[in-house]
């Protein structure tokens, strides 16, 4: 007979390992390439000292002279709070009772919930890795009707997302009411909400529901924000990546120049180029004339790649079309307090009744933060596509 007790045991002893494996495998090429560990996690924060350069080295001298004075390396301290990542399933009491006498029926019920949880968690985590930590989805240009708004960028994956819409003053529409995006019109850059909103949201911003300024500090924070890890990029060049404006004219020389510049000036060996699918096609067309496009399976990530000067080029649907990121993945690490685990109460129970509802919920949790130990060792080409009309 199926009970809450053996359902808890199944979630803990069987499903947890399977879910963790699915969430950690084939999430994205970037995720596969970076280090994951629990080092430098102190309490609720990630704290580490990074070597930002050296003051000395090997010194030549005479045999009878005094030994040279030792030089001290220069360090920067990075301290960031771990971000709280949650994934929740919900099972009605009616469904549990209906499958009480059938183990197979209950397994099918859990499998369906787990499939939805894994899909949601993987897509959300992949998006965060490319984001700036704010949970921002897009800018709202203007509201066209109570259920439609024009935005500055629209993607197919917007459909199904639950969002918060803020006006230009930062006030959330409908007193904090979340809205679900039910459809998108890519040609006209509009989104359709599943429910009407009467609030003014012109010149506002759309965020993932409940996630504003609470997400992992992803790649966009390194390249787009004025500050990262509490350091002002304009005042501290170590935290400022190298950025080049292609002026809507990407060339093969521009790609090679970035690779050479990063190694020559920043001692950074770029080993990973990241862009959108559209931009990867543009890169492939540039180097194809010289027959230097190589389609292989990269052993580090398990993904097929195109290479530029032997550096693999990967596509990620969450990377904007207007940029190409040049990364040294050895500089990145996902610091985590633990891998994915079930949230348990004081009695060790995973499934808990939802107050006031005939349903039970279980929550998967992970506490983690992405850190780049050398932001100046990363680079970006932007405005890479021809402008309209060219």
Helices and strands as residue ranges (DSSP letters): H 4-10, I 11-15, H 16-24, H 29-33, E 35-37, E 41-42, E 45-53, E 74-81, E 83-92, H 93-98, H 103-130, E 136-145, E 148-151, G 156-158, E 162-166, G 173-176, E 179-185, E 190-193, E 204-208, H 219-224, E 227-228, E 231-232, G 237-239, E 242-245, H 252-266, E 272-275, H 277-288, E 296-297, E 304-308, E 311-315, E 323-327, G 329-331, E 332-336, E 341-342, E 352-353, E 359-372, G 375-377, E 379-382
